[in-house]
Amino acid sequence: MNIIKLVSKLQRFFRPELKKNKAHAKELQNILDKLKKKQQALENEILLNQDPELIKLFQTELEIIRMQHQKGIAALHEIYQNIKSLS
């Protein structure tokens, strides 16, 4: 085991918040991936539908998902900054 790996393992041992932040970042990334897939599915539904009321409903839901996605990205950037400062 080289020195870098040893130091990395020691950091994880002495800084459990670093491990928690990395796990939280991974979980948040999975959620963002799901939101992106849902966003693409709604965009496809909007293109395929002819009913204006249904399209309006899909657009409203799409805007909500976009806002959630943007907030998630901002939170993920904060977590990465936190991880960077802890390392």
PyMOL Python script that loads the backbone (N, CA, C, O; Angstrom):
from pymol import cmd

cmd.read_pdbstr("""\
ATOM      1  N   MET A   1       0.859  -1.167   0.000  1.00  0.00           N
ATOM      2  CA  MET A   1       0.000   0.000   0.000  1.00  0.00           C
ATOM      3  C   MET A   1       0.905   1.230   0.000  1.00  0.00           C
ATOM      4  O   MET A   1       1.820   1.358   0.814  1.00  0.00           O
ATOM      5  N   ASN A   2       0.624   2.109  -0.920  1.00  0.00           N
ATOM      6  CA  ASN A   2       1.475   3.298  -0.970  1.00  0.00           C
ATOM      7  C   ASN A   2       0.979   4.362   0.009  1.00  0.00           C
ATOM      8  O   ASN A   2      -0.084   4.233   0.616  1.00  0.00           O
ATOM      9  N   ILE A   3       1.754   5.379   0.135  1.00  0.00           N
ATOM     10  CA  ILE A   3       1.497   6.438   1.131  1.00  0.00           C
ATOM     11  C   ILE A   3       0.182   7.163   0.868  1.00  0.00           C
ATOM     12  O   ILE A   3      -0.536   7.489   1.814  1.00  0.00           O
ATOM     13  N   ILE A   4      -0.146   7.420  -0.385  1.00  0.00           N
ATOM     14  CA  ILE A   4      -1.363   8.171  -0.716  1.00  0.00           C
ATOM     15  C   ILE A   4      -2.606   7.392  -0.282  1.00  0.00           C
ATOM     16  O   ILE A   4      -3.529   7.963   0.297  1.00  0.00           O
ATOM     17  N   LYS A   5      -2.625   6.100  -0.561  1.00  0.00           N
ATOM     18  CA  LYS A   5      -3.770   5.286  -0.149  1.00  0.00           C
ATOM     19  C   LYS A   5      -3.880   5.223   1.370  1.00  0.00           C
ATOM     20  O   LYS A   5      -4.979   5.267   1.922  1.00  0.00           O
ATOM     21  N   LEU A   6      -2.757   5.121   2.028  1.00  0.00           N
ATOM     22  CA  LEU A   6      -2.749   5.069   3.483  1.00  0.00           C
ATOM     23  C   LEU A   6      -3.286   6.364   4.082  1.00  0.00           C
ATOM     24  O   LEU A   6      -4.093   6.333   5.011  1.00  0.00           O
ATOM     25  N   VAL A   7      -2.849   7.483   3.561  1.00  0.00           N
ATOM     26  CA  VAL A   7      -3.326   8.786   4.045  1.00  0.00           C
ATOM     27  C   VAL A   7      -4.818   8.933   3.772  1.00  0.00           C
ATOM     28  O   VAL A   7      -5.561   9.454   4.604  1.00  0.00           O
ATOM     29  N   SER A   8      -5.250   8.471   2.599  1.00  0.00           N
ATOM     30  CA  SER A   8      -6.667   8.543   2.261  1.00  0.00           C
ATOM     31  C   SER A   8      -7.511   7.732   3.237  1.00  0.00           C
ATOM     32  O   SER A   8      -8.565   8.187   3.681  1.00  0.00           O
ATOM     33  N   LYS A   9      -7.046   6.535   3.569  1.00  0.00           N
ATOM     34  CA  LYS A   9      -7.787   5.702   4.519  1.00  0.00           C
ATOM     35  C   LYS A   9      -7.801   6.324   5.913  1.00  0.00           C
ATOM     36  O   LYS A   9      -8.809   6.257   6.617  1.00  0.00           O
ATOM     37  N   LEU A  10      -6.706   6.915   6.301  1.00  0.00           N
ATOM     38  CA  LEU A  10      -6.663   7.576   7.602  1.00  0.00           C
ATOM     39  C   LEU A  10      -7.603   8.781   7.647  1.00  0.00           C
ATOM     40  O   LEU A  10      -8.241   9.035   8.669  1.00  0.00           O
ATOM     41  N   GLN A  11      -7.690   9.520   6.542  1.00  0.00           N
ATOM     42  CA  GLN A  11      -8.610  10.659   6.497  1.00  0.00           C
ATOM     43  C   GLN A  11     -10.042  10.185   6.652  1.00  0.00           C
ATOM     44  O   GLN A  11     -10.822  10.803   7.378  1.00  0.00           O
ATOM     45  N   ARG A  12     -10.398   9.110   5.992  1.00  0.00           N
ATOM     46  CA  ARG A  12     -11.757   8.592   6.117  1.00  0.00           C
ATOM     47  C   ARG A  12     -12.035   8.127   7.546  1.00  0.00           C
ATOM     48  O   ARG A  12     -13.151   8.264   8.047  1.00  0.00           O
ATOM     49  N   PHE A  13     -11.029   7.590   8.179  1.00  0.00           N
ATOM     50  CA  PHE A  13     -11.205   7.116   9.542  1.00  0.00           C
ATOM     51  C   PHE A  13     -11.396   8.276  10.513  1.00  0.00           C
ATOM     52  O   PHE A  13     -12.241   8.209  11.406  1.00  0.00           O
ATOM     53  N   PHE A  14     -10.624   9.324  10.343  1.00  0.00           N
ATOM     54  CA  PHE A  14     -10.694  10.457  11.265  1.00  0.00           C
ATOM     55  C   PHE A  14     -11.724  11.508  10.877  1.00  0.00           C
ATOM     56  O   PHE A  14     -12.050  12.384  11.678  1.00  0.00           O
ATOM     57  N   ARG A  15     -12.223  11.429   9.688  1.00  0.00           N
ATOM     58  CA  ARG A  15     -13.245  12.387   9.233  1.00  0.00           C
ATOM     59  C   ARG A  15     -14.461  11.636   8.698  1.00  0.00           C
ATOM     60  O   ARG A  15     -14.594  11.460   7.486  1.00  0.00           O
ATOM     61  N   PRO A  16     -15.339  11.197   9.575  1.00  0.00           N
ATOM     62  CA  PRO A  16     -16.524  10.459   9.107  1.00  0.00           C
ATOM     63  C   PRO A  16     -17.487  11.341   8.309  1.00  0.00           C
ATOM     64  O   PRO A  16     -18.270  10.833   7.507  1.00  0.00           O
ATOM     65  N   GLU A  17     -17.432  12.664   8.526  1.00  0.00           N
ATOM     66  CA  GLU A  17     -18.326  13.545   7.759  1.00  0.00           C
ATOM     67  C   GLU A  17     -17.961  13.541   6.280  1.00  0.00           C
ATOM     68  O   GLU A  17     -18.819  13.777   5.428  1.00  0.00           O
ATOM     69  N   LEU A  18     -16.703  13.277   5.971  1.00  0.00           N
ATOM     70  CA  LEU A  18     -16.288  13.180   4.571  1.00  0.00           C
ATOM     71  C   LEU A  18     -16.966  11.986   3.914  1.00  0.00           C
ATOM     72  O   LEU A  18     -17.441  12.077   2.782  1.00  0.00           O
ATOM     73  N   LYS A  19     -17.008  10.874   4.623  1.00  0.00           N
ATOM     74  CA  LYS A  19     -17.663   9.672   4.096  1.00  0.00           C
ATOM     75  C   LYS A  19     -19.168   9.908   3.930  1.00  0.00           C
ATOM     76  O   LYS A  19     -19.763   9.495   2.934  1.00  0.00           O
ATOM     77  N   LYS A  20     -19.777  10.581   4.923  1.00  0.00           N
ATOM     78  CA  LYS A  20     -21.209  10.880   4.833  1.00  0.00           C
ATOM     79  C   LYS A  20     -21.507  11.796   3.653  1.00  0.00           C
ATOM     80  O   LYS A  20     -22.490  11.600   2.940  1.00  0.00           O
ATOM     81  N   ASN A  21     -20.651  12.799   3.451  1.00  0.00           N
ATOM     82  CA  ASN A  21     -20.862  13.726   2.341  1.00  0.00           C
ATOM     83  C   ASN A  21     -20.742  13.017   0.996  1.00  0.00           C
ATOM     84  O   ASN A  21     -21.509  13.295   0.073  1.00  0.00           O
ATOM     85  N   LYS A  22     -19.786  12.105   0.885  1.00  0.00           N
ATOM     86  CA  LYS A  22     -19.640  11.366  -0.370  1.00  0.00           C
ATOM     87  C   LYS A  22     -20.841  10.466  -0.626  1.00  0.00           C
ATOM     88  O   LYS A  22     -21.300  10.351  -1.762  1.00  0.00           O
ATOM     89  N   ALA A  23     -21.348   9.832   0.418  1.00  0.00           N
ATOM     90  CA  ALA A  23     -22.535   8.985   0.271  1.00  0.00           C
ATOM     91  C   ALA A  23     -23.751   9.827  -0.100  1.00  0.00           C
ATOM     92  O   ALA A  23     -24.564   9.422  -0.930  1.00  0.00           O
ATOM     93  N   HIS A  24     -23.869  10.986   0.513  1.00  0.00           N
ATOM     94  CA  HIS A  24     -24.982  11.882   0.206  1.00  0.00           C
ATOM     95  C   HIS A  24     -24.890  12.376  -1.239  1.00  0.00           C
ATOM     96  O   HIS A  24     -25.908  12.486  -1.923  1.00  0.00           O
ATOM     97  N   ALA A  25     -23.689  12.671  -1.698  1.00  0.00           N
ATOM     98  CA  ALA A  25     -23.494  13.128  -3.077  1.00  0.00           C
ATOM     99  C   ALA A  25     -23.886  12.037  -4.061  1.00  0.00           C
ATOM    100  O   ALA A  25     -24.504  12.318  -5.088  1.00  0.00           O
ATOM    101  N   LYS A  26     -23.535  10.805  -3.757  1.00  0.00           N
ATOM    102  CA  LYS A  26     -23.877   9.693  -4.644  1.00  0.00           C
ATOM    103  C   LYS A  26     -25.393   9.494  -4.697  1.00  0.00           C
ATOM    104  O   LYS A  26     -25.959   9.272  -5.767  1.00  0.00           O
ATOM    105  N   GLU A  27     -26.035   9.575  -3.544  1.00  0.00           N
ATOM    106  CA  GLU A  27     -27.489   9.433  -3.483  1.00  0.00           C
ATOM    107  C   GLU A  27     -28.186  10.557  -4.252  1.00  0.00           C
ATOM    108  O   GLU A  27     -29.152  10.327  -4.980  1.00  0.00           O
ATOM    109  N   LEU A  28     -27.679  11.764  -4.074  1.00  0.00           N
ATOM    110  CA  LEU A  28     -28.257  12.908  -4.773  1.00  0.00           C
ATOM    111  C   LEU A  28     -28.056  12.789  -6.284  1.00  0.00           C
ATOM    112  O   LEU A  28     -28.931  13.179  -7.057  1.00  0.00           O
ATOM    113  N   GLN A  29     -26.925  12.261  -6.703  1.00  0.00           N
ATOM    114  CA  GLN A  29     -26.674  12.070  -8.130  1.00  0.00           C
ATOM    115  C   GLN A  29     -27.662  11.071  -8.723  1.00  0.00           C
ATOM    116  O   GLN A  29     -28.136  11.263  -9.842  1.00  0.00           O
ATOM    117  N   ASN A  30     -27.978  10.003  -7.983  1.00  0.00           N
ATOM    118  CA  ASN A  30     -28.977   9.037  -8.446  1.00  0.00           C
ATOM    119  C   ASN A  30     -30.344   9.686  -8.592  1.00  0.00           C
ATOM    120  O   ASN A  30     -31.059   9.426  -9.560  1.00  0.00           O
ATOM    121  N   ILE A  31     -30.704  10.519  -7.645  1.00  0.00           N
ATOM    122  CA  ILE A  31     -31.989  11.219  -7.703  1.00  0.00           C
ATOM    123  C   ILE A  31     -32.027  12.159  -8.903  1.00  0.00           C
ATOM    124  O   ILE A  31     -33.041  12.247  -9.594  1.00  0.00           O
ATOM    125  N   LEU A  32     -30.931  12.856  -9.148  1.00  0.00           N
ATOM    126  CA  LEU A  32     -30.871  13.769 -10.296  1.00  0.00           C
ATOM    127  C   LEU A  32     -30.989  13.008 -11.613  1.00  0.00           C
ATOM    128  O   LEU A  32     -31.603  13.498 -12.561  1.00  0.00           O
ATOM    129  N   ASP A  33     -30.410  11.828 -11.676  1.00  0.00           N
ATOM    130  CA  ASP A  33     -30.539  11.009 -12.884  1.00  0.00           C
ATOM    131  C   ASP A  33     -31.998  10.612 -13.119  1.00  0.00           C
ATOM    132  O   ASP A  33     -32.482  10.643 -14.250  1.00  0.00           O
ATOM    133  N   LYS A  34     -32.693  10.239 -12.040  1.00  0.00           N
ATOM    134  CA  LYS A  34     -34.107   9.877 -12.160  1.00  0.00           C
ATOM    135  C   LYS A  34     -34.949  11.074 -12.596  1.00  0.00           C
ATOM    136  O   LYS A  34     -35.851  10.943 -13.423  1.00  0.00           O
ATOM    137  N   LEU A  35     -34.642  12.242 -12.032  1.00  0.00           N
ATOM    138  CA  LEU A  35     -35.378  13.447 -12.432  1.00  0.00           C
ATOM    139  C   LEU A  35     -35.155  13.764 -13.909  1.00  0.00           C
ATOM    140  O   LEU A  35     -36.082  14.177 -14.605  1.00  0.00           O
ATOM    141  N   LYS A  36     -33.938  13.574 -14.381  1.00  0.00           N
ATOM    142  CA  LYS A  36     -33.619  13.848 -15.784  1.00  0.00           C
ATOM    143  C   LYS A  36     -34.404  12.905 -16.702  1.00  0.00           C
ATOM    144  O   LYS A  36     -34.918  13.327 -17.738  1.00  0.00           O
ATOM    145  N   LYS A  37     -34.494  11.626 -16.318  1.00  0.00           N
ATOM    146  CA  LYS A  37     -35.261  10.659 -17.114  1.00  0.00           C
ATOM    147  C   LYS A  37     -36.744  11.019 -17.128  1.00  0.00           C
ATOM    148  O   LYS A  37     -37.409  10.909 -18.158  1.00  0.00           O
ATOM    149  N   LYS A  38     -37.250  11.445 -15.985  1.00  0.00           N
ATOM    150  CA  LYS A  38     -38.657  11.831 -15.899  1.00  0.00           C
ATOM    151  C   LYS A  38     -38.923  13.077 -16.738  1.00  0.00           C
ATOM    152  O   LYS A  38     -39.971  13.202 -17.371  1.00  0.00           O
ATOM    153  N   GLN A  39     -37.961  13.994 -16.734  1.00  0.00           N
ATOM    154  CA  GLN A  39     -38.078  15.211 -17.530  1.00  0.00           C
ATOM    155  C   GLN A  39     -38.128  14.859 -19.021  1.00  0.00           C
ATOM    156  O   GLN A  39     -38.941  15.415 -19.759  1.00  0.00           O
ATOM    157  N   GLN A  40     -37.281  13.960 -19.458  1.00  0.00           N
ATOM    158  CA  GLN A  40     -37.276  13.558 -20.859  1.00  0.00           C
ATOM    159  C   GLN A  40     -38.571  12.856 -21.244  1.00  0.00           C
ATOM    160  O   GLN A  40     -39.082  13.060 -22.345  1.00  0.00           O
ATOM    161  N   ALA A  41     -39.107  12.031 -20.347  1.00  0.00           N
ATOM    162  CA  ALA A  41     -40.365  11.349 -20.613  1.00  0.00           C
ATOM    163  C   ALA A  41     -41.513  12.352 -20.750  1.00  0.00           C
ATOM    164  O   ALA A  41     -42.368  12.202 -21.623  1.00  0.00           O
ATOM    165  N   LEU A  42     -41.531  13.365 -19.895  1.00  0.00           N
ATOM    166  CA  LEU A  42     -42.581  14.384 -19.990  1.00  0.00           C
ATOM    167  C   LEU A  42     -42.455  15.203 -21.281  1.00  0.00           C
ATOM    168  O   LEU A  42     -43.457  15.552 -21.904  1.00  0.00           O
ATOM    169  N   GLU A  43     -41.232  15.499 -21.667  1.00  0.00           N
ATOM    170  CA  GLU A  43     -41.029  16.235 -22.925  1.00  0.00           C
ATOM    171  C   GLU A  43     -41.547  15.422 -24.110  1.00  0.00           C
ATOM    172  O   GLU A  43     -42.140  15.969 -25.039  1.00  0.00           O
ATOM    173  N   ASN A  44     -41.316  14.123 -24.065  1.00  0.00           N
ATOM    174  CA  ASN A  44     -41.836  13.258 -25.128  1.00  0.00           C
ATOM    175  C   ASN A  44     -43.364  13.221 -25.113  1.00  0.00           C
ATOM    176  O   ASN A  44     -43.992  13.244 -26.171  1.00  0.00           O
ATOM    177  N   GLU A  45     -43.960  13.165 -23.933  1.00  0.00           N
ATOM    178  CA  GLU A  45     -45.423  13.176 -23.818  1.00  0.00           C
ATOM    179  C   GLU A  45     -46.015  14.470 -24.375  1.00  0.00           C
ATOM    180  O   GLU A  45     -47.060  14.460 -25.024  1.00  0.00           O
ATOM    181  N   ILE A  46     -45.341  15.563 -24.115  1.00  0.00           N
ATOM    182  CA  ILE A  46     -45.825  16.853 -24.632  1.00  0.00           C
ATOM    183  C   ILE A  46     -45.803  16.848 -26.150  1.00  0.00           C
ATOM    184  O   ILE A  46     -46.732  17.347 -26.785  1.00  0.00           O
ATOM    185  N   LEU A  47     -44.762  16.295 -26.734  1.00  0.00           N
ATOM    186  CA  LEU A  47     -44.655  16.252 -28.188  1.00  0.00           C
ATOM    187  C   LEU A  47     -45.687  15.325 -28.819  1.00  0.00           C
ATOM    188  O   LEU A  47     -46.150  15.585 -29.929  1.00  0.00           O
ATOM    189  N   LEU A  48     -46.053  14.253 -28.132  1.00  0.00           N
ATOM    190  CA  LEU A  48     -46.966  13.264 -28.701  1.00  0.00           C
ATOM    191  C   LEU A  48     -48.435  13.614 -28.518  1.00  0.00           C
ATOM    192  O   LEU A  48     -49.275  13.131 -29.277  1.00  0.00           O
ATOM    193  N   ASN A  49     -48.765  14.432 -27.543  1.00  0.00           N
ATOM    194  CA  ASN A  49     -50.172  14.731 -27.250  1.00  0.00           C
ATOM    195  C   ASN A  49     -50.687  15.901 -28.071  1.00  0.00           C
ATOM    196  O   ASN A  49     -49.942  16.801 -28.460  1.00  0.00           O
ATOM    197  N   GLN A  50     -51.997  15.854 -28.322  1.00  0.00           N
ATOM    198  CA  GLN A  50     -52.681  16.915 -29.048  1.00  0.00           C
ATOM    199  C   GLN A  50     -53.612  17.729 -28.143  1.00  0.00           C
ATOM    200  O   GLN A  50     -53.980  18.857 -28.473  1.00  0.00           O
ATOM    201  N   ASP A  51     -53.980  17.156 -27.021  1.00  0.00           N
ATOM    202  CA  ASP A  51     -54.924  17.781 -26.099  1.00  0.00           C
ATOM    203  C   ASP A  51     -54.253  18.949 -25.361  1.00  0.00           C
ATOM    204  O   ASP A  51     -53.291  18.737 -24.622  1.00  0.00           O
ATOM    205  N   PRO A  52     -54.758  20.194 -25.558  1.00  0.00           N
ATOM    206  CA  PRO A  52     -54.114  21.357 -24.934  1.00  0.00           C
ATOM    207  C   PRO A  52     -54.135  21.330 -23.402  1.00  0.00           C
ATOM    208  O   PRO A  52     -53.195  21.800 -22.762  1.00  0.00           O
ATOM    209  N   GLU A  53     -55.189  20.790 -22.822  1.00  0.00           N
ATOM    210  CA  GLU A  53     -55.257  20.730 -21.358  1.00  0.00           C
ATOM    211  C   GLU A  53     -54.214  19.767 -20.803  1.00  0.00           C
ATOM    212  O   GLU A  53     -53.580  20.041 -19.784  1.00  0.00           O
ATOM    213  N   LEU A  54     -54.048  18.656 -21.475  1.00  0.00           N
ATOM    214  CA  LEU A  54     -53.056  17.679 -21.057  1.00  0.00           C
ATOM    215  C   LEU A  54     -51.641  18.222 -21.242  1.00  0.00           C
ATOM    216  O   LEU A  54     -50.762  17.996 -20.409  1.00  0.00           O
ATOM    217  N   ILE A  55     -51.438  18.930 -22.327  1.00  0.00           N
ATOM    218  CA  ILE A  55     -50.125  19.535 -22.574  1.00  0.00           C
ATOM    219  C   ILE A  55     -49.806  20.558 -21.491  1.00  0.00           C
ATOM    220  O   ILE A  55     -48.677  20.614 -21.004  1.00  0.00           O
ATOM    221  N   LYS A  56     -50.791  21.365 -21.113  1.00  0.00           N
ATOM    222  CA  LYS A  56     -50.583  22.358 -20.063  1.00  0.00           C
ATOM    223  C   LYS A  56     -50.246  21.685 -18.741  1.00  0.00           C
ATOM    224  O   LYS A  56     -49.386  22.165 -18.003  1.00  0.00           O
ATOM    225  N   LEU A  57     -50.916  20.577 -18.437  1.00  0.00           N
ATOM    226  CA  LEU A  57     -50.650  19.825 -17.223  1.00  0.00           C
ATOM    227  C   LEU A  57     -49.218  19.267 -17.234  1.00  0.00           C
ATOM    228  O   LEU A  57     -48.500  19.347 -16.237  1.00  0.00           O
ATOM    229  N   PHE A  58     -48.827  18.711 -18.363  1.00  0.00           N
ATOM    230  CA  PHE A  58     -47.467  18.179 -18.497  1.00  0.00           C
ATOM    231  C   PHE A  58     -46.418  19.282 -18.392  1.00  0.00           C
ATOM    232  O   PHE A  58     -45.358  19.080 -17.800  1.00  0.00           O
ATOM    233  N   GLN A  59     -46.710  20.437 -18.960  1.00  0.00           N
ATOM    234  CA  GLN A  59     -45.754  21.550 -18.892  1.00  0.00           C
ATOM    235  C   GLN A  59     -45.581  22.048 -17.462  1.00  0.00           C
ATOM    236  O   GLN A  59     -44.475  22.401 -17.051  1.00  0.00           O
ATOM    237  N   THR A  60     -46.672  22.076 -16.707  1.00  0.00           N
ATOM    238  CA  THR A  60     -46.591  22.488 -15.311  1.00  0.00           C
ATOM    239  C   THR A  60     -45.720  21.514 -14.515  1.00  0.00           C
ATOM    240  O   THR A  60     -44.857  21.918 -13.735  1.00  0.00           O
ATOM    241  N   GLU A  61     -45.970  20.228 -14.733  1.00  0.00           N
ATOM    242  CA  GLU A  61     -45.180  19.206 -14.045  1.00  0.00           C
ATOM    243  C   GLU A  61     -43.715  19.261 -14.487  1.00  0.00           C
ATOM    244  O   GLU A  61     -42.810  19.048 -13.680  1.00  0.00           O
ATOM    245  N   LEU A  62     -43.493  19.544 -15.751  1.00  0.00           N
ATOM    246  CA  LEU A  62     -42.138  19.655 -16.286  1.00  0.00           C
ATOM    247  C   LEU A  62     -41.382  20.816 -15.652  1.00  0.00           C
ATOM    248  O   LEU A  62     -40.198  20.685 -15.342  1.00  0.00           O
ATOM    249  N   GLU A  63     -42.040  21.934 -15.458  1.00  0.00           N
ATOM    250  CA  GLU A  63     -41.405  23.084 -14.807  1.00  0.00           C
ATOM    251  C   GLU A  63     -41.033  22.771 -13.360  1.00  0.00           C
ATOM    252  O   GLU A  63     -39.975  23.179 -12.881  1.00  0.00           O
ATOM    253  N   ILE A  64     -41.906  22.047 -12.674  1.00  0.00           N
ATOM    254  CA  ILE A  64     -41.615  21.655 -11.288  1.00  0.00           C
ATOM    255  C   ILE A  64     -40.381  20.755 -11.249  1.00  0.00           C
ATOM    256  O   ILE A  64     -39.502  20.934 -10.407  1.00  0.00           O
ATOM    257  N   ILE A  65     -40.321  19.797 -12.155  1.00  0.00           N
ATOM    258  CA  ILE A  65     -39.179  18.885 -12.209  1.00  0.00           C
ATOM    259  C   ILE A  65     -37.902  19.639 -12.557  1.00  0.00           C
ATOM    260  O   ILE A  65     -36.847  19.352 -11.992  1.00  0.00           O
ATOM    261  N   ARG A  66     -37.979  20.589 -13.469  1.00  0.00           N
ATOM    262  CA  ARG A  66     -36.800  21.381 -13.824  1.00  0.00           C
ATOM    263  C   ARG A  66     -36.284  22.174 -12.625  1.00  0.00           C
ATOM    264  O   ARG A  66     -35.076  22.258 -12.401  1.00  0.00           O
ATOM    265  N   MET A  67     -37.195  22.748 -11.868  1.00  0.00           N
ATOM    266  CA  MET A  67     -36.780  23.506 -10.685  1.00  0.00           C
ATOM    267  C   MET A  67     -36.139  22.583  -9.644  1.00  0.00           C
ATOM    268  O   MET A  67     -35.128  22.936  -9.038  1.00  0.00           O
ATOM    269  N   GLN A  68     -36.726  21.408  -9.439  1.00  0.00           N
ATOM    270  CA  GLN A  68     -36.153  20.450  -8.501  1.00  0.00           C
ATOM    271  C   GLN A  68     -34.760  20.023  -8.954  1.00  0.00           C
ATOM    272  O   GLN A  68     -33.847  19.883  -8.142  1.00  0.00           O
ATOM    273  N   HIS A  69     -34.612  19.818 -10.257  1.00  0.00           N
ATOM    274  CA  HIS A  69     -33.323  19.408 -10.813  1.00  0.00           C
ATOM    275  C   HIS A  69     -32.279  20.500 -10.597  1.00  0.00           C
ATOM    276  O   HIS A  69     -31.146  20.206 -10.213  1.00  0.00           O
ATOM    277  N   GLN A  70     -32.648  21.748 -10.837  1.00  0.00           N
ATOM    278  CA  GLN A  70     -31.714  22.852 -10.637  1.00  0.00           C
ATOM    279  C   GLN A  70     -31.306  22.985  -9.169  1.00  0.00           C
ATOM    280  O   GLN A  70     -30.134  23.206  -8.864  1.00  0.00           O
ATOM    281  N   LYS A  71     -32.270  22.852  -8.266  1.00  0.00           N
ATOM    282  CA  LYS A  71     -31.957  22.919  -6.839  1.00  0.00           C
ATOM    283  C   LYS A  71     -31.054  21.755  -6.431  1.00  0.00           C
ATOM    284  O   LYS A  71     -30.151  21.921  -5.611  1.00  0.00           O
ATOM    285  N   GLY A  72     -31.300  20.592  -7.001  1.00  0.00           N
ATOM    286  CA  GLY A  72     -30.469  19.432  -6.713  1.00  0.00           C
ATOM    287  C   GLY A  72     -29.038  19.618  -7.184  1.00  0.00           C
ATOM    288  O   GLY A  72     -28.095  19.229  -6.495  1.00  0.00           O
ATOM    289  N   ILE A  73     -28.878  20.212  -8.358  1.00  0.00           N
ATOM    290  CA  ILE A  73     -27.537  20.479  -8.884  1.00  0.00           C
ATOM    291  C   ILE A  73     -26.813  21.472  -7.986  1.00  0.00           C
ATOM    292  O   ILE A  73     -25.628  21.307  -7.698  1.00  0.00           O
ATOM    293  N   ALA A  74     -27.520  22.494  -7.547  1.00  0.00           N
ATOM    294  CA  ALA A  74     -26.909  23.480  -6.644  1.00  0.00           C
ATOM    295  C   ALA A  74     -26.484  22.819  -5.331  1.00  0.00           C
ATOM    296  O   ALA A  74     -25.404  23.097  -4.810  1.00  0.00           O
ATOM    297  N   ALA A  75     -27.335  21.950  -4.807  1.00  0.00           N
ATOM    298  CA  ALA A  75     -27.004  21.245  -3.561  1.00  0.00           C
ATOM    299  C   ALA A  75     -25.813  20.312  -3.766  1.00  0.00           C
ATOM    300  O   ALA A  75     -24.964  20.180  -2.884  1.00  0.00           O
ATOM    301  N   LEU A  76     -25.754  19.666  -4.930  1.00  0.00           N
ATOM    302  CA  LEU A  76     -24.638  18.774  -5.224  1.00  0.00           C
ATOM    303  C   LEU A  76     -23.326  19.540  -5.315  1.00  0.00           C
ATOM    304  O   LEU A  76     -22.290  19.062  -4.851  1.00  0.00           O
ATOM    305  N   HIS A  77     -23.368  20.721  -5.910  1.00  0.00           N
ATOM    306  CA  HIS A  77     -22.167  21.555  -5.980  1.00  0.00           C
ATOM    307  C   HIS A  77     -21.707  21.973  -4.578  1.00  0.00           C
ATOM    308  O   HIS A  77     -20.509  22.015  -4.299  1.00  0.00           O
ATOM    309  N   GLU A  78     -22.648  22.276  -3.718  1.00  0.00           N
ATOM    310  CA  GLU A  78     -22.300  22.623  -2.336  1.00  0.00           C
ATOM    311  C   GLU A  78     -21.635  21.443  -1.626  1.00  0.00           C
ATOM    312  O   GLU A  78     -20.654  21.613  -0.902  1.00  0.00           O
ATOM    313  N   ILE A  79     -22.177  20.258  -1.842  1.00  0.00           N
ATOM    314  CA  ILE A  79     -21.596  19.068  -1.219  1.00  0.00           C
ATOM    315  C   ILE A  79     -20.176  18.843  -1.728  1.00  0.00           C
ATOM    316  O   ILE A  79     -19.272  18.533  -0.952  1.00  0.00           O
ATOM    317  N   TYR A  80     -19.987  19.001  -3.040  1.00  0.00           N
ATOM    318  CA  TYR A  80     -18.649  18.818  -3.596  1.00  0.00           C
ATOM    319  C   TYR A  80     -17.669  19.857  -3.054  1.00  0.00           C
ATOM    320  O   TYR A  80     -16.503  19.544  -2.810  1.00  0.00           O
ATOM    321  N   GLN A  81     -18.135  21.080  -2.866  1.00  0.00           N
ATOM    322  CA  GLN A  81     -17.281  22.109  -2.278  1.00  0.00           C
ATOM    323  C   GLN A  81     -16.929  21.748  -0.836  1.00  0.00           C
ATOM    324  O   GLN A  81     -15.800  21.953  -0.390  1.00  0.00           O
ATOM    325  N   ASN A  82     -17.904  21.214  -0.123  1.00  0.00           N
ATOM    326  CA  ASN A  82     -17.686  20.789   1.257  1.00  0.00           C
ATOM    327  C   ASN A  82     -16.683  19.645   1.315  1.00  0.00           C
ATOM    328  O   ASN A  82     -15.803  19.631   2.177  1.00  0.00           O
ATOM    329  N   ILE A  83     -16.810  18.688   0.403  1.00  0.00           N
ATOM    330  CA  ILE A  83     -15.873  17.571   0.340  1.00  0.00           C
ATOM    331  C   ILE A  83     -14.473  18.073   0.023  1.00  0.00           C
ATOM    332  O   ILE A  83     -13.485  17.614   0.596  1.00  0.00           O
ATOM    333  N   LYS A  84     -14.410  19.022  -0.899  1.00  0.00           N
ATOM    334  CA  LYS A  84     -13.116  19.572  -1.293  1.00  0.00           C
ATOM    335  C   LYS A  84     -12.444  20.292  -0.113  1.00  0.00           C
ATOM    336  O   LYS A  84     -11.229  20.208   0.066  1.00  0.00           O
ATOM    337  N   SER A  85     -13.242  20.991   0.675  1.00  0.00           N
ATOM    338  CA  SER A  85     -12.665  21.716   1.812  1.00  0.00           C
ATOM    339  C   SER A  85     -12.251  20.759   2.933  1.00  0.00           C
ATOM    340  O   SER A  85     -11.319  21.055   3.681  1.00  0.00           O
ATOM    341  N   LEU A  86     -12.930  19.621   3.059  1.00  0.00           N
ATOM    342  CA  LEU A  86     -12.580  18.650   4.094  1.00  0.00           C
ATOM    343  C   LEU A  86     -11.340  17.835   3.725  1.00  0.00           C
ATOM    344  O   LEU A  86     -10.630  17.344   4.603  1.00  0.00           O
ATOM    345  N   SER A  87     -11.086  17.696   2.438  1.00  0.00           N
ATOM    346  CA  SER A  87      -9.944  16.880   2.002  1.00  0.00           C
ATOM    347  C   SER A  87      -8.629  17.584   2.174  1.00  0.00           C
ATOM    348  O   SER A  87      -7.582  17.024   1.851  1.00  0.00           O
TER     349      SER A  87
END
""", "prot")
cmd.dss("prot")
cmd.show_as("cartoon", "prot")
cmd.util.cbc("prot")
cmd.orient("prot")
